[in-house]
Amino acid sequence: MLKQCVTETSMIDWKRLSELRDEVGVDDFNEIIALFLEEVDGVIDLFRGGQGFEELDTHLHFLKGSARHIGFCEFEALCQLGEILLSQSRQDQIDITELISGYEETRQAFLAQTSQIFVI
């Protein structure tokens, strides 16, 4: 069963982000966000460049865990679906373009809304 977002209208679990910020404090929160974006951007850039597919299982697992940690719930679900398809030897059904666009859309929404929700 795929994990669903807290609300159907949000790609991002803002409650999770608030909890994370409360757990680690503002300075560490900002550092975690920057590191998350840098590392996930790196993997997405590999996919965009037609690379990284020989380690697709590792990349999908990393992306899913990172997305879960930061509250990117729709992107997490896309990664989880990819892992499921891989486990069923159906890697040809993994839509890398959808994975990339799902991340990009969530990233844009996150960056646009973060300053309105959090005082960083």
C-alpha positions in Angstrom: 0.0 0.0 0.0 1.4 3.4 -1.0 1.8 6.1 1.6 -0.6 9.0 1.0 -0.2 12.7 1.8 -1.9 14.0 4.9 -4.3 16.0 2.7 -5.2 15.2 -0.8 -4.6 18.8 -1.9 -1.0 19.0 -0.7 2.2 17.4 -2.2 3.9 18.3 1.1 3.2 17.2 4.6 3.6 20.6 6.3 2.9 19.1 9.7 5.9 16.8 9.3 8.1 19.8 8.4 6.9 21.7 11.4 7.7 18.7 13.6 11.1 18.5 12.1 11.8 22.1 12.6 10.7 21.9 16.3 12.8 18.8 16.8 16.1 20.2 15.5 15.7 24.0 15.7 15.8 26.6 13.0 19.6 26.5 12.3 19.7 22.7 11.9 16.4 22.7 10.0 17.8 25.1 7.4 20.9 22.9 7.1 18.8 19.8 6.7 16.7 21.4 4.0 19.8 22.6 2.1 21.4 19.2 2.3 18.3 17.4 1.3 17.8 19.6 -1.8 21.5 19.3 -2.8 21.6 15.5 -2.5 18.2 14.8 -4.1 19.0 17.3 -6.9 22.1 15.3 -7.5 20.3 12.1 -8.1 17.5 13.7 -10.1 20.3 15.3 -12.3 21.7 11.8 -12.9 18.3 10.6 -14.1 17.8 13.7 -16.2 21.2 13.0 -17.8 20.3 9.3 -18.5 22.6 8.0 -15.8 22.2 6.2 -12.5 20.0 3.4 -13.7 22.4 0.7 -12.8 21.8 1.6 -9.2 18.1 2.4 -9.5 17.1 0.4 -6.5 19.6 2.3 -4.3 18.6 5.6 -5.7 14.9 5.0 -5.3 15.4 3.9 -1.7 17.5 6.9 -0.9 15.0 9.3 -2.5 12.0 7.7 -0.8 13.7 7.9 2.7 14.8 11.5 2.1 11.3 12.5 0.9 9.7 10.8 3.9 12.0 12.7 6.3 11.3 16.1 4.8 7.6 15.6 4.2 7.6 15.4 0.3 4.8 12.8 0.5 3.7 12.6 -3.2 7.3 12.3 -4.3 7.8 9.6 -1.6 4.9 7.7 -3.1 6.4 7.8 -6.6 9.7 6.5 -5.3 7.9 3.8 -3.3 6.0 2.7 -6.4 9.3 2.5 -8.3 10.7 0.2 -5.6 7.6 -2.0 -5.8 7.9 -2.2 -9.5 11.6 -3.1 -9.2 10.9 -5.8 -6.6 8.4 -7.3 -9.1 10.9 -7.2 -12.0 8.8 -4.6 -13.7 11.5 -1.9 -14.0 10.4 -1.2 -17.5 7.2 0.3 -16.0 9.0 2.8 -13.9 8.3 6.3 -15.3 11.5 8.2 -14.7 10.0 11.3 -16.4 7.1 11.3 -13.9 9.5 10.8 -11.0 11.6 13.8 -12.1 8.6 16.0 -12.8 7.0 14.9 -9.5 10.1 16.0 -7.6 10.4 19.3 -9.5 6.8 20.2 -8.9 7.1 19.4 -5.2 10.4 21.3 -4.9 8.9 24.4 -6.5 5.8 24.3 -4.3 8.0 23.8 -1.2 10.3 26.7 -2.1 7.4 29.0 -2.9 5.4 28.2 0.2 8.2 27.7 2.8 8.9 31.4 3.4 5.1 32.0 3.9 4.8 29.1 6.4 8.1 29.3 8.3 10.1 32.3 9.3 13.6 31.1 8.4 
